[in-house]
């Protein structure tokens, strides 16, 4: 497999927020009561119609009419676990001691029912990029079992998605993640009382069993990228070790620490919205360091706040530019440790220290366990500790300065691809201020070379390369996500390409 230095290559623009004064609460907000209904998938409207209704609400009011929180920290109080955020951070999903909730800066927390983790079922809350659809686990009164389910805020109802034939205790399946576009739900389905498989649900296919690549062992899907084509989770090995795994268009790829594939890494906690990065938990062989992985470079350990601790990366922004997670003493709960934020420029930094450097008052809260981050990388949510309690929190960061805007690379060249997405052909173009050698290669989402080179030669001024969606042997590649890598004498950059049927 060809590899290359991905670090700091990706050109990306952000949604941006102006810095505003710290928002403070007089005390933790109470959960607002909400009359909610539940119904089985077969009894309700299609998810497409639900998404359409949610999209209408979004169009008319913004993300649920939700204002983005001011830069600063909001302490949500004891017993609250915020777990995920919408793309701009304006809507947060989580759970308290009895039910799931969504939170906005203006409206506070609204309870929506469901079966929380440890309440007879597994699962974790997740939320679509537009902040209108939550995923988790809820009791189906028809089947009498807890099931992977989604909740459309505009409707105020849970819709249950069934199982794959088995049951363990009161649960037949559980929900862990949703794609950014809100159309793919992922999680776990029981095949019998002692075994489970990763599952994926889309309206067009229903609940799909993603299977296990190790006979007699379980797997689970934890997260999905923007369009649901890149899914992260874990696969039990033959020894029962929970190894990181991804599924690319349904095909499983295991995560290893080394090119020789001798050292397994821990489970994948999250994947980037663009379908390129996966992050997860460390193992003894990599010094218990949090890590990130992509299909071209493989795995990279990110370091420690304390070399004696154990760490995990829990979430990352859309393009993987910002990663959050925790480092903690072991044994002991994760809230006994410290949260971190990671970027290529900063490296791994204590999250409290980073917030203080941004002028944010963390109000005596140790931001020990970041659990989610918005796609724009500006809102982090999680659980922390004060001198007297464990509390949930929402941290809103100021917009960082950036030299990368809409295809203008920091090193001064411009490049683009159009149309994108494309069906039969896309034109990749770039301009060079000074003459020099240039090369473009096409890779798939797993890092395999597809067309190498697409272009190679001396460039000056505007250079145009046409890709007809075919590999080096002239075969039309499947619909999906691909990456064009541009190599110039002084810099390298990447653009995402999407081919559709």
Residue pairs with C-beta under 8 A, 6 or more apart in sequence:
1 296
1 447
1 448
1 449
2 296
2 441
2 443
2 447
2 449
2 452
3 296
3 297
3 298
3 447
4 296
4 297
4 485
4 487
4 492
5 297
5 492
6 294
6 296
6 297
6 494
7 344
8 344
8 345
9 485
9 492
9 493
9 494
10 276
10 319
10 320
10 321
10 493
10 494
11 404
11 407
11 408
11 409
11 415
11 493
11 494
11 495
12 318
12 319
12 321
12 404
13 404
13 405
13 406
14 376
14 377
14 378
14 399
14 402
15 87
15 88
15 375
15 376
15 378
16 376
16 399
17 68
17 71
17 88
17 376
17 378
17 396
17 398
17 399
18 399
19 71
19 398
19 399
20 70
20 71
21 70
21 71
21 72
22 70
22 71
22 72
22 73
22 360
22 361
23 69
23 70
23 72
23 74
23 105
24 72
24 363
25 74
25 75
27 77
28 75
28 76
28 77
28 78
28 80
28 391
29 76
29 77
29 108
29 109
30 108
30 109
31 96
31 99
31 101
31 109
31 110
31 111
32 107
32 108
32 109
32 110
32 111
33 111
34 110
34 111
34 112
34 156
35 156
36 111
36 112
36 113
36 151
36 156
36 157
36 158
37 156
37 157
37 158
38 113
38 138
38 139
38 140
38 141
38 149
38 157
38 158
38 160
39 157
39 158
39 159
39 160
40 140
40 142
40 143
40 159
40 160
40 162
41 159
41 160
41 161
41 162
43 142
44 50
44 157
44 159
46 203
47 150
47 159
47 183
47 203
48 203
50 133
50 152
50 154
50 155
50 159
51 132
51 133
51 152
51 182
51 183
53 152
53 154
53 155
54 130
54 132
54 133
54 152
54 153
54 154
54 182
55 130
55 132
56 154
57 64
57 65
57 132
57 153
57 154
58 64
58 130
58 131
58 132
62 90
63 86
63 88
63 90
63 91
63 130
63 131
63 132
64 90
64 91
64 102
64 104
64 131
64 132
64 153
65 106
66 86
66 90
66 91
66 104
66 105
66 106
66 107
66 131
67 90
67 104
67 105
67 106
68 88
68 89
68 90
68 105
68 379
68 396
69 89
69 90
69 105
69 379
69 394
69 396
70 105
70 396
71 358
71 360
71 396
71 397
71 398
72 360
72 361
72 395
72 396
73 355
73 360
73 361
73 362
73 363
73 365
73 393
73 394
73 395
73 396
74 105
74 393
74 394
74 395
74 396
75 363
75 365
75 391
75 392
75 393
76 82
76 103
76 109
76 391
76 392
76 393
76 394
77 391
77 392
78 389
78 390
78 391
79 96
79 97
79 390
79 392
80 94
80 96
80 109
80 383
80 391
80 392
81 94
81 95
81 96
81 371
81 383
81 392
82 92
82 93
82 94
82 103
82 371
82 372
82 381
82 382
82 383
82 392
82 393
82 394
83 93
83 94
83 95
83 124
83 125
83 126
83 371
83 372
83 381
84 92
84 93
84 94
84 124
84 125
84 126
84 127
84 315
84 371
84 372
84 381
85 91
85 92
85 93
85 127
85 372
85 373
85 374
85 379
85 380
85 381
85 394
86 92
86 127
86 128
86 129
86 130
86 131
86 374
86 375
87 129
87 130
87 131
87 180
87 273
87 318
87 374
87 375
87 376
88 131
88 374
88 375
88 376
88 378
88 379
89 374
89 376
89 378
89 379
89 394
89 396
90 104
90 105
90 131
91 102
91 103
91 104
91 127
91 131
91 132
92 102
92 103
92 104
92 127
92 372
92 379
92 381
92 394
93 100
93 101
93 102
93 103
93 125
93 126
93 127
93 134
94 100
94 101
94 102
94 103
94 125
94 381
94 392
95 101
95 114
95 116
95 117
95 125
95 136
96 109
96 111
96 116
97 116
98 111
98 116
98 119
99 111
99 112
99 113
99 114
99 116
100 111
100 112
100 113
100 114
100 116
100 125
100 134
100 136
100 151
101 109
101 110
101 111
101 112
102 109
102 110
102 112
102 127
102 131
102 134
102 153
103 109
103 110
103 394
112 134
112 151
112 153
112 156
112 158
113 138
113 158
114 136
114 137
114 138
114 149
114 151
114 158
115 121
115 123
115 136
115 137
115 138
115 139
115 146
117 123
117 124
117 137
120 146
120 169
120 170
120 171
121 137
121 146
121 170
121 171
121 174
122 137
122 171
122 174
122 176
122 188
123 136
123 137
123 148
123 174
123 175
123 176
123 187
123 188
124 136
124 175
124 176
124 177
124 222
125 134
125 135
125 136
126 134
126 135
126 136
126 175
126 176
126 177
126 178
126 223
127 133
127 134
127 135
127 178
128 134
128 178
128 179
128 180
128 181
128 182
129 180
129 181
129 182
129 226
129 273
129 375
130 182
131 153
132 152
132 153
132 154
132 182
133 150
133 151
133 152
133 153
133 178
133 182
134 150
134 151
134 153
134 178
135 148
135 149
135 150
135 151
135 175
135 176
135 177
135 178
135 185
135 187
136 149
136 151
136 175
137 146
137 147
137 148
137 149
137 171
137 173
137 174
137 175
137 187
138 146
138 147
138 149
138 151
138 158
138 160
139 145
139 146
139 147
139 170
140 146
140 147
140 149
140 160
142 160
143 160
143 162
143 172
145 163
145 167
145 170
145 171
145 172
146 170
146 171
146 172
146 173
146 174
147 160
147 161
147 162
147 163
147 171
147 172
147 173
147 174
148 160
148 161
148 162
148 163
148 173
148 174
148 175
148 185
148 187
148 188
148 189
148 199
148 201
148 207
149 158
149 159
149 160
149 161
149 175
150 158
150 159
150 161
150 175
150 178
150 185
151 157
151 158
151 159
152 159
161 173
161 175
161 185
161 201
161 206
161 207
162 172
162 173
162 206
162 207
163 172
163 173
163 189
163 190
163 207
164 172
164 173
164 189
164 190
164 191
164 197
164 199
164 207
164 209
165 189
165 190
165 191
166 172
166 189
166 190
166 191
166 192
166 193
166 195
166 196
167 190
167 193
168 190
168 192
168 193
168 194
168 196
169 193
171 190
172 189
172 190
173 187
173 188
173 189
173 190
173 199
173 207
174 187
174 188
175 185
175 186
175 187
176 186
176 187
176 188
176 220
176 221
176 222
176 223
176 233
177 185
177 186
177 187
177 221
177 222
177 223
177 224
177 231
178 184
178 185
178 186
178 224
179 185
179 186
179 224
179 225
179 226
179 227
179 228
180 224
180 225
180 226
180 227
180 273
180 318
180 375
181 226
181 227
181 228
183 202
183 203
183 227
183 228
184 200
184 201
184 202
184 224
184 227
184 228
184 231
185 200
185 201
185 202
186 198
186 199
186 200
186 201
186 221
186 222
186 223
186 224
186 228
186 231
186 233
187 198
187 199
187 220
187 221
188 196
188 197
188 198
188 199
188 218
188 220
188 221
189 196
189 197
189 198
189 199
189 207
189 209
190 196
191 197
191 209
195 216
195 217
195 218
196 218
196 219
196 220
197 209
197 210
197 211
197 212
197 218
197 219
197 220
198 209
198 210
198 211
198 212
198 219
198 220
198 221
198 231
198 233
198 235
198 245
198 247
199 207
199 208
199 209
199 210
199 221
200 207
200 208
200 210
200 221
200 224
200 228
200 231
200 247
200 250
201 207
201 208
202 208
202 228
208 250
210 219
210 221
210 231
210 247
210 250
210 252
211 219
211 252
212 218
212 219
212 235
212 236
213 219
213 235
213 252
213 254
214 235
214 236
214 237
214 238
217 235
217 236
217 237
217 238
217 240
218 236
219 233
219 234
219 235
219 236
219 245
219 252
220 233
220 234
221 231
221 232
221 233
221 247
222 232
222 233
222 234
222 267
222 268
222 269
222 270
223 231
223 232
223 233
223 268
223 269
223 270
223 271
224 230
224 231
224 232
224 271
225 231
225 271
225 272
225 273
225 274
225 275
226 273
226 274
226 275
226 318
227 275
227 481
229 248
229 249
229 275
229 445
229 480
229 481
230 246
230 247
230 248
230 271
230 275
230 276
230 445
230 481
231 246
231 247
231 248
231 271
232 244
232 245
232 246
232 247
232 268
232 269
232 270
232 271
232 278
232 280
233 244
233 245
233 246
233 247
233 267
233 268
234 242
234 243
234 244
234 245
234 266
234 267
234 268
235 242
235 243
235 244
235 245
235 252
235 254
236 242
236 243
237 243
237 264
241 264
242 266
242 267
243 254
243 255
243 264
243 265
243 266
243 267
244 254
244 255
244 264
244 265
244 266
244 267
244 268
244 278
244 280
244 293
245 252
245 253
245 254
245 255
245 267
245 268
246 252
246 253
246 255
246 268
246 271
246 278
247 253
248 444
248 445
248 446
248 480
249 478
249 480
253 295
253 446
254 261
254 264
255 264
255 265
255 268
255 278
255 280
255 293
255 299
256 262
256 263
256 264
256 265
256 298
256 299
257 263
257 264
257 265
257 283
257 285
257 286
257 291
257 299
257 301
258 298
258 299
259 298
263 283
263 285
263 286
264 283
264 285
265 280
265 281
265 282
265 283
265 286
265 291
265 293
265 299
266 280
266 281
266 282
266 283
266 312
267 280
267 281
268 278
268 279
268 280
269 279
269 280
269 281
269 312
269 313
269 314
269 315
269 325
270 278
270 279
270 280
270 313
270 314
270 315
270 316
271 277
271 278
271 279
271 316
272 278
272 316
272 317
272 318
272 319
272 320
273 317
273 318
273 319
273 375
274 318
274 319
274 320
274 481
274 496
275 445
275 481
275 496
276 294
276 295
276 319
276 320
276 445
276 483
276 496
277 292
277 293
277 294
277 316
277 319
277 320
278 292
278 293
278 294
279 290
279 291
279 292
279 293
279 313
279 314
279 315
279 316
279 320
279 323
279 325
280 290
280 291
280 293
280 312
280 313
281 290
281 311
281 312
281 313
282 288
282 289
282 290
282 291
282 301
282 310
282 311
282 312
286 299
286 301
287 301
287 304
287 307
288 304
288 309
288 310
288 311
288 330
289 301
289 302
289 303
289 304
289 311
290 301
290 302
290 303
290 311
290 312
290 313
290 323
290 325
290 327
290 340
290 342
290 348
291 299
291 300
291 301
291 302
291 313
292 299
292 300
292 302
292 313
292 316
292 320
292 323
293 299
293 300
294 447
295 443
295 444
295 445
295 446
295 447
295 448
296 443
296 447
296 483
297 447
302 311
302 313
302 323
302 342
302 348
303 347
303 348
304 311
304 327
304 348
305 311
305 327
305 337
305 338
305 340
305 348
305 350
306 327
306 329
306 338
308 329
309 327
309 328
309 329
309 330
309 337
310 327
310 328
310 329
310 330
311 325
311 326
311 327
311 328
311 340
312 325
312 326
313 323
313 324
313 325
313 342
314 324
314 325
314 326
314 369
314 370
314 371
314 372
314 382
315 323
315 324
315 325
315 370
315 371
315 372
315 373
315 380
316 322
316 323
316 324
316 373
317 323
317 373
317 374
317 375
317 376
317 377
318 375
318 376
318 377
321 343
321 344
321 377
322 341
322 342
322 343
322 373
322 377
323 341
323 342
323 343
324 339
324 340
324 341
324 342
324 351
324 370
324 373
324 380
324 382
325 339
325 340
325 342
325 370
326 334
326 337
326 338
326 339
326 340
326 368
326 369
326 370
327 337
327 338
327 340
328 334
328 336
328 337
328 338
328 368
329 336
329 337
334 368
334 369
335 368
335 369
335 383
335 384
335 385
335 390
336 368
336 385
337 368
337 369
338 350
338 351
338 352
338 366
338 367
338 368
339 350
339 351
339 352
339 366
339 367
339 368
339 369
339 370
339 382
339 384
340 348
340 349
340 350
340 351
340 370
341 348
341 349
341 351
341 354
341 370
341 380
342 348
342 349
346 354
351 367
351 370
351 380
351 395
352 362
352 366
352 367
355 362
355 367
355 395
355 397
356 362
358 397
358 398
359 398
360 395
360 397
362 395
364 386
364 387
365 384
365 385
365 386
365 391
365 393
366 384
366 385
366 386
367 380
367 382
367 384
367 393
367 395
368 382
368 383
368 384
368 385
369 382
369 383
369 384
370 380
370 381
370 382
371 381
371 382
371 383
372 380
372 381
372 382
373 379
373 380
373 381
374 380
377 397
378 396
378 397
378 398
378 399
379 394
379 395
379 396
379 397
380 394
380 395
380 397
381 392
381 393
381 394
381 395
382 392
382 393
382 395
383 390
383 391
383 392
383 393
384 390
384 391
384 392
384 393
385 391
403 410
404 410
407 414
407 415
407 416
408 414
409 415
409 491
409 493
411 488
411 490
411 491
412 433
413 430
413 431
413 432
413 433
413 488
413 491
413 493
414 430
414 431
415 428
415 429
415 430
415 431
415 486
415 493
415 495
416 428
416 429
416 430
416 495
417 426
417 427
417 428
417 429
417 484
417 495
417 497
418 426
418 427
418 429
419 426
420 426
420 496
420 497
420 498
421 498
421 499
421 500
422 469
422 497
422 498
422 499
422 500
423 469
423 499
423 500
423 501
424 468
424 469
425 466
425 467
425 468
425 469
426 466
426 467
426 469
426 497
426 499
427 464
427 465
427 466
427 467
428 440
428 454
428 455
428 464
428 465
428 466
428 467
428 484
428 486
428 495
428 497
429 462
429 463
429 464
429 465
430 438
430 459
430 462
430 463
430 486
431 461
431 462
431 463
432 438
432 459
432 460
432 461
432 463
432 488
434 460
435 458
435 459
435 460
436 458
436 459
436 460
436 488
436 489
437 456
437 457
437 458
437 459
437 488
437 489
438 455
438 456
438 457
438 458
438 459
438 463
438 486
438 487
438 488
439 453
439 455
439 456
439 486
439 487
440 453
440 454
440 455
440 456
440 465
440 484
440 485
440 486
440 487
441 449
441 451
441 452
441 453
441 454
441 484
441 485
441 487
442 449
442 450
442 451
442 452
442 454
442 467
442 482
442 483
442 484
442 485
442 497
443 449
443 450
443 482
443 483
443 485
444 450
444 477
444 480
444 481
444 482
444 483
445 480
445 481
445 482
445 483
449 472
450 471
450 472
450 477
450 482
451 467
451 470
451 471
451 472
452 472
454 465
454 467
454 484
455 463
455 465
459 488
467 484
467 497
469 476
469 477
469 499
470 476
470 477
471 477
477 499
478 499
479 499
479 500
479 501
480 498
480 499
481 496
481 497
481 498
482 496
482 497
482 498
482 499
483 494
483 495
483 496
483 497
484 494
484 495
484 497
485 492
485 493
485 494
486 492
486 493
486 494
486 495
